[in-house]
Amino acid sequence: SSPPACGRLDTNEAYIKSLGSANEVYILGKKVKDYVRHPIIAPSVNAVAETFRLAADNPELGTATSQLTNSKVNRFTHV
């Protein structure tokens, strides 16, 4: 099957790159250009990115089988 239009998010790098598509981000009322590296947001970005790294490095622990597609997906985004 084809990946979704937004692209596959199967690595930590792909996840972080996908965040760069936001048009405008404001933090505490101020417009932020590089919000992915902003000290308030970066810890959360890095924590989620780590789940993608874990899924790639240890698929038995970091993935689950989707009941919708019957394919492997990131365990931490599996609902």
C-alpha positions in Angstrom: 0.0 0.0 0.0 1.1 3.6 -0.6 2.2 5.8 2.3 -0.1 8.5 3.4 0.1 11.9 1.6 2.0 13.4 4.5 4.7 10.8 4.2 5.8 8.0 6.4 6.7 8.7 10.0 8.8 5.7 10.7 12.0 7.3 12.0 12.8 9.9 14.6 14.3 12.0 11.8 11.1 11.8 9.7 9.1 12.8 12.7 11.2 15.9 13.5 11.3 16.9 9.8 7.5 16.6 9.6 7.2 19.2 12.3 8.8 21.9 10.2 5.7 22.2 8.1 3.8 24.4 10.6 2.9 27.8 9.2 3.0 29.9 12.4 3.8 28.9 16.0 3.4 31.1 19.0 4.9 30.3 22.4 3.9 32.5 25.4 2.4 35.0 22.9 5.6 35.4 20.8 6.0 34.1 17.3 8.8 31.5 17.2 10.6 30.7 14.0 12.4 27.4 15.0 9.9 26.0 17.5 11.2 22.5 17.2 14.4 23.6 19.0 12.7 26.1 21.3 13.6 25.2 25.0 10.0 24.9 26.0 9.0 22.6 23.1 12.3 20.7 22.4 12.0 18.2 25.3 8.6 17.1 24.1 9.8 16.8 20.5 12.8 14.8 21.6 10.6 12.5 23.8 8.3 11.7 20.9 11.2 11.3 18.5 12.7 8.8 20.9 9.6 6.6 20.5 10.3 6.4 16.8 14.0 5.5 17.4 12.9 2.8 19.8 10.5 1.3 17.3 13.3 1.1 14.7 15.9 -0.2 17.1 13.7 -2.7 19.0 10.6 -3.5 16.9 9.4 -6.1 19.3 9.1 -3.5 22.1 8.4 -0.4 20.1 5.8 -1.5 17.6 2.3 -3.0 17.7 0.0 -4.4 15.0 -2.7 -2.0 13.9 -6.2 -3.5 14.0 -7.1 -1.2 11.1 -4.4 -2.1 8.6 -2.9 -5.3 10.1 0.5 -3.7 9.7 3.2 -2.7 12.2 2.9 0.8 13.7 4.7 2.8 16.3 3.4 1.5 19.7 3.3 4.9 21.2 1.0 6.3 18.5 -1.1 3.2 18.4 -4.7 3.8 19.6 
